[in-house]
Amino acid sequence: MTTPRDLLISTMDVEAGRPVEQGDLSLALAGAELIDLRDAQAITLDGDRIVPGAQQDLDDRLLDEAASSVTRQEPYESVEDWLWRRGQGLAAAYLAALDAEGQTTRPRHQWIPFRGDVAALADSPARRHAADRRTSGEPVLAFLTAAVGIHDEPAEEAADLVDDAVVTVLAAVNDAVRELEAVRQRRSIENAAFDNVWRGL
């Protein structure tokens, strides 16, 4: 299993205080991919720049896709730019992969033959693996789930358990999620102001 899959499964498996925003999840999944690519030595980080490594088969279609999309010419892409570019629609791609692999079920009801918008996790080794990783407090998954609002931020000491490259990625994910939330709030205020103008006419 990969970190992005464990993250997606965790968001589906845990009752969050608020629904997980797809944009936030997509950014966090892109960050999780970078961490796994770095662990597989498919990339390294030079500061916040993603330096490509040797191309290899990573035994996961979406991670292979991620590796092949790494910019291979200088100046290399920054982690922030990667999150916004690679993260576009990434949550939907990972959910589709879980669906295709039979990792999810679609509930059927007597009075509704099929509801295509509701996916539930099947009981599977992948689900158990993600749950084990989550309940153990493994720091990378803990920080990523905190970024999307599933859990509180881990204790400060947890950051000491990961190296500088991983901290760089996790910090970029947090910054990107906060930036996206600020955009949402700004749009909400603008829409409310627009509605008030129409009501006043």
C-alpha positions as a LaTeX table, in Angstrom:
\begin{tabular}{lrrr}
\hline
Residue & $x$ (\AA) & $y$ (\AA) & $z$ (\AA) \\
\hline
Met1 & 0.00 & 0.00 & 0.00 \\
Thr2 & 1.03 & 3.59 & $-0.59$ \\
Thr3 & 0.72 & 6.70 & 1.53 \\
Pro4 & $-1.81$ & 8.34 & $-0.82$ \\
Arg5 & $-4.04$ & 5.25 & $-0.68$ \\
Asp6 & $-3.73$ & 5.07 & 3.10 \\
Leu7 & $-4.66$ & 8.74 & 3.29 \\
Leu8 & $-7.72$ & 8.36 & 1.05 \\
Ile9 & $-8.89$ & 5.27 & 2.93 \\
Ser10 & $-8.41$ & 7.11 & 6.22 \\
Thr11 & $-10.58$ & 10.01 & 5.04 \\
Met12 & $-13.32$ & 7.54 & 4.08 \\
Asp13 & $-12.98$ & 5.47 & 7.25 \\
Val14 & $-12.90$ & 8.15 & 9.94 \\
Glu15 & $-15.82$ & 10.30 & 11.01 \\
Ala16 & $-14.41$ & 13.81 & 10.65 \\
Gly17 & $-15.78$ & 16.89 & 12.41 \\
Arg18 & $-16.53$ & 18.33 & 8.97 \\
Pro19 & $-16.63$ & 16.77 & 5.51 \\
Val20 & $-13.19$ & 16.55 & 3.92 \\
Glu21 & $-12.93$ & 19.04 & 1.08 \\
Gln22 & $-11.93$ & 17.38 & $-2.20$ \\
Gly23 & $-9.47$ & 20.17 & $-2.99$ \\
Asp24 & $-7.74$ & 19.78 & 0.37 \\
Leu25 & $-7.59$ & 16.02 & $-0.09$ \\
Ser26 & $-6.17$ & 16.35 & $-3.61$ \\
Leu27 & $-3.38$ & 18.62 & $-2.37$ \\
Ala28 & $-2.56$ & 16.23 & 0.48 \\
Leu29 & $-2.57$ & 13.25 & $-1.90$ \\
Ala30 & $-0.08$ & 15.05 & $-4.16$ \\
Gly31 & 2.13 & 15.62 & $-1.11$ \\
Ala32 & 1.79 & 11.97 & $-0.09$ \\
Glu33 & 2.89 & 10.95 & $-3.58$ \\
Leu34 & 6.03 & 13.07 & $-3.27$ \\
Ile35 & 6.91 & 11.43 & 0.04 \\
Asp36 & 6.49 & 7.94 & $-1.45$ \\
Leu37 & 8.43 & 8.89 & $-4.59$ \\
Arg38 & 11.23 & 10.17 & $-2.42$ \\
Asp39 & 11.21 & 6.99 & $-0.29$ \\
Ala40 & 11.45 & 4.96 & $-3.52$ \\
Gln41 & 14.37 & 7.17 & $-4.66$ \\
Ala42 & 12.39 & 8.22 & $-7.72$ \\
Ile43 & 13.02 & 11.83 & $-6.64$ \\
Thr44 & 15.11 & 13.78 & $-4.17$ \\
Leu45 & 14.52 & 17.24 & $-2.79$ \\
Asp46 & 17.03 & 20.04 & $-3.12$ \\
Gly47 & 15.55 & 22.60 & $-0.75$ \\
Asp48 & 12.01 & 22.85 & $-2.08$ \\
Arg49 & 12.93 & 21.72 & $-5.62$ \\
Ile50 & 11.97 & 18.25 & $-6.85$ \\
Val51 & 14.98 & 16.62 & $-8.48$ \\
Pro52 & 14.11 & 13.57 & $-10.61$ \\
Gly53 & 15.81 & 10.26 & $-9.89$ \\
Ala54 & 16.04 & 7.06 & $-11.88$ \\
Gln55 & 12.81 & 6.01 & $-13.56$ \\
Gln56 & 11.53 & 2.71 & $-12.22$ \\
Asp57 & 8.40 & 0.61 & $-11.89$ \\
Leu58 & 6.79 & 1.51 & $-8.58$ \\
Asp59 & 4.14 & $-1.23$ & $-8.74$ \\
Asp60 & 1.31 & 1.32 & $-8.43$ \\
Arg61 & $-0.31$ & 2.91 & $-11.48$ \\
Leu62 & $-0.93$ & 6.32 & $-9.94$ \\
Leu63 & 2.53 & 6.54 & $-8.37$ \\
Asp64 & 4.05 & 5.54 & $-11.72$ \\
Glu65 & 1.97 & 8.31 & $-13.30$ \\
Ala66 & 3.25 & 10.75 & $-10.70$ \\
Ala67 & 6.86 & 9.73 & $-11.27$ \\
Ser68 & 6.55 & 10.11 & $-15.03$ \\
Ser69 & 5.08 & 13.60 & $-14.62$ \\
Val70 & 8.05 & 14.94 & $-12.63$ \\
Thr71 & 9.74 & 17.82 & $-14.46$ \\
Arg72 & 13.09 & 16.54 & $-15.71$ \\
Gln73 & 14.67 & 19.81 & $-16.80$ \\
Glu74 & 16.13 & 22.60 & $-14.73$ \\
Pro75 & 14.94 & 24.70 & $-13.08$ \\
Tyr76 & 13.14 & 21.85 & $-11.37$ \\
Glu77 & 9.60 & 22.27 & $-10.11$ \\
Ser78 & 8.99 & 23.46 & $-6.56$ \\
Val79 & 7.00 & 21.36 & $-4.11$ \\
Glu80 & 4.32 & 24.05 & $-4.00$ \\
Asp81 & 3.94 & 24.10 & $-7.80$ \\
Trp82 & 3.79 & 20.28 & $-7.84$ \\
Leu83 & 0.97 & 20.24 & $-5.29$ \\
Trp84 & $-1.18$ & 22.60 & $-7.34$ \\
Arg85 & $-0.40$ & 20.96 & $-10.69$ \\
Arg86 & $-0.48$ & 17.29 & $-9.72$ \\
Gly87 & $-3.25$ & 17.78 & $-7.18$ \\
Gln88 & $-5.78$ & 18.85 & $-9.81$ \\
Gly89 & $-8.58$ & 16.26 & $-9.52$ \\
Leu90 & $-6.30$ & 13.77 & $-7.77$ \\
Ala91 & $-8.85$ & 12.72 & $-5.12$ \\
Ala92 & $-11.25$ & 11.59 & $-7.85$ \\
Ala93 & $-8.46$ & 9.64 & $-9.58$ \\
Tyr94 & $-7.55$ & 7.77 & $-6.40$ \\
Leu95 & $-11.19$ & 7.03 & $-5.60$ \\
Ala96 & $-11.68$ & 5.69 & $-9.14$ \\
Ala97 & $-8.64$ & 3.44 & $-8.64$ \\
Leu98 & $-10.08$ & 2.07 & $-5.38$ \\
Asp99 & $-13.41$ & 1.47 & $-7.13$ \\
Ala100 & $-11.74$ & $-0.34$ & $-10.04$ \\
Glu101 & $-9.84$ & $-2.60$ & $-7.63$ \\
Gly102 & $-13.01$ & $-3.55$ & $-5.74$ \\
Gln103 & $-11.88$ & $-1.73$ & $-2.58$ \\
Thr104 & $-15.20$ & 0.10 & $-2.32$ \\
Thr105 & $-18.84$ & $-0.93$ & $-2.34$ \\
Arg106 & $-21.87$ & 0.95 & $-3.57$ \\
Pro107 & $-24.84$ & 0.41 & $-1.26$ \\
Arg108 & $-28.07$ & $-0.76$ & $-2.89$ \\
His109 & $-31.47$ & $-0.01$ & $-1.42$ \\
Gln110 & $-34.81$ & $-1.67$ & $-2.10$ \\
Trp111 & $-36.35$ & 1.58 & $-3.22$ \\
Ile112 & $-33.23$ & 2.99 & $-4.95$ \\
Pro113 & $-31.71$ & 0.46 & $-7.34$ \\
Phe114 & $-28.35$ & 2.19 & $-7.45$ \\
Arg115 & $-26.89$ & 5.32 & $-5.93$ \\
Gly116 & $-23.69$ & 6.06 & $-7.80$ \\
Asp117 & $-22.63$ & 8.97 & $-5.60$ \\
Val118 & $-22.05$ & 7.02 & $-2.38$ \\
Ala119 & $-18.98$ & 4.83 & $-1.94$ \\
Ala120 & $-18.17$ & 2.86 & 1.18 \\
Leu121 & $-14.98$ & 1.00 & 1.96 \\
Ala122 & $-14.99$ & $-2.74$ & 1.57 \\
Asp123 & $-13.43$ & $-4.81$ & 4.35 \\
Ser124 & $-10.02$ & $-5.49$ & 2.86 \\
Pro125 & $-6.32$ & $-5.86$ & 3.75 \\
Ala126 & $-5.81$ & $-2.32$ & 2.36 \\
Arg127 & $-8.37$ & $-0.91$ & 4.78 \\
Arg128 & $-6.84$ & $-2.76$ & 7.72 \\
His129 & $-3.34$ & $-1.61$ & 6.72 \\
Ala130 & $-4.45$ & 2.04 & 6.61 \\
Ala131 & $-6.22$ & 1.67 & 9.97 \\
Asp132 & $-3.12$ & 0.11 & 11.56 \\
Arg133 & $-0.94$ & 2.90 & 10.24 \\
Arg134 & $-3.39$ & 5.55 & 11.43 \\
Thr135 & $-3.93$ & 4.14 & 14.93 \\
Ser136 & $-0.19$ & 3.66 & 15.44 \\
Gly137 & 0.26 & 7.42 & 15.06 \\
Glu138 & 2.75 & 7.04 & 12.20 \\
Pro139 & 3.86 & 10.69 & 11.78 \\
Val140 & 3.57 & 11.16 & 8.00 \\
Leu141 & $-0.01$ & 9.89 & 7.86 \\
Ala142 & $-0.81$ & 11.73 & 11.10 \\
Phe143 & 0.31 & 15.08 & 9.66 \\
Leu144 & $-1.49$ & 14.48 & 6.36 \\
Thr145 & $-4.77$ & 13.52 & 8.03 \\
Ala146 & $-4.44$ & 16.61 & 10.24 \\
Ala147 & $-3.97$ & 18.76 & 7.12 \\
Val148 & $-7.33$ & 17.60 & 5.71 \\
Gly149 & $-9.11$ & 18.01 & 9.05 \\
Ile150 & $-9.52$ & 14.43 & 10.24 \\
His151 & $-7.37$ & 14.74 & 13.35 \\
Asp152 & $-5.70$ & 17.44 & 15.39 \\
Glu153 & $-2.13$ & 18.32 & 14.52 \\
Pro154 & 0.25 & 15.75 & 16.05 \\
Ala155 & 2.44 & 16.74 & 18.97 \\
Glu156 & 5.50 & 18.79 & 18.08 \\
Glu157 & 7.77 & 15.86 & 18.91 \\
Ala158 & 6.25 & 13.92 & 15.98 \\
Ala159 & 8.03 & 16.27 & 13.57 \\
Asp160 & 11.34 & 15.03 & 14.99 \\
Leu161 & 10.53 & 11.54 & 13.65 \\
Val162 & 10.69 & 12.65 & 10.01 \\
Asp163 & 13.58 & 14.18 & 8.08 \\
Asp164 & 13.89 & 17.66 & 6.61 \\
Ala165 & 12.69 & 16.65 & 3.14 \\
Val166 & 9.46 & 15.21 & 4.52 \\
Val167 & 8.97 & 18.27 & 6.74 \\
Thr168 & 9.34 & 20.45 & 3.61 \\
Val169 & 6.57 & 18.52 & 1.85 \\
Leu170 & 4.27 & 18.46 & 4.88 \\
Ala171 & 4.72 & 22.21 & 5.44 \\
Ala172 & 3.93 & 22.89 & 1.77 \\
Val173 & 0.76 & 20.78 & 2.03 \\
Asn174 & $-0.37$ & 22.73 & 5.11 \\
Asp175 & 0.34 & 26.06 & 3.40 \\
Ala176 & $-1.53$ & 25.02 & 0.24 \\
Val177 & $-4.56$ & 23.79 & 2.18 \\
Arg178 & $-4.69$ & 27.07 & 4.14 \\
Glu179 & $-4.39$ & 29.04 & 0.89 \\
Leu180 & $-7.26$ & 27.06 & $-0.65$ \\
Glu181 & $-9.41$ & 27.67 & 2.45 \\
Ala182 & $-8.69$ & 31.40 & 2.19 \\
Val183 & $-9.85$ & 31.33 & $-1.45$ \\
Arg184 & $-13.04$ & 29.53 & $-0.41$ \\
Gln185 & $-13.76$ & 32.07 & 2.31 \\
Arg186 & $-13.12$ & 34.98 & $-0.05$ \\
Arg187 & $-15.50$ & 33.50 & $-2.64$ \\
Ser188 & $-18.12$ & 32.88 & 0.03 \\
Ile189 & $-17.93$ & 36.53 & 1.15 \\
Glu190 & $-18.10$ & 37.74 & $-2.46$ \\
Asn191 & $-21.12$ & 35.50 & $-3.17$ \\
Ala192 & $-22.87$ & 36.68 & $-0.01$ \\
Ala193 & $-22.24$ & 40.31 & $-0.99$ \\
Phe194 & $-23.60$ & 39.63 & $-4.49$ \\
Asp195 & $-26.73$ & 38.01 & $-3.01$ \\
Asn196 & $-27.24$ & 41.02 & $-0.74$ \\
Val197 & $-27.05$ & 43.36 & $-3.74$ \\
Trp198 & $-29.76$ & 41.35 & $-5.52$ \\
Arg199 & $-31.95$ & 41.31 & $-2.42$ \\
Gly200 & $-31.60$ & 45.09 & $-2.16$ \\
Leu201 & $-32.81$ & 45.68 & $-5.72$ \\
\hline
\end{tabular}
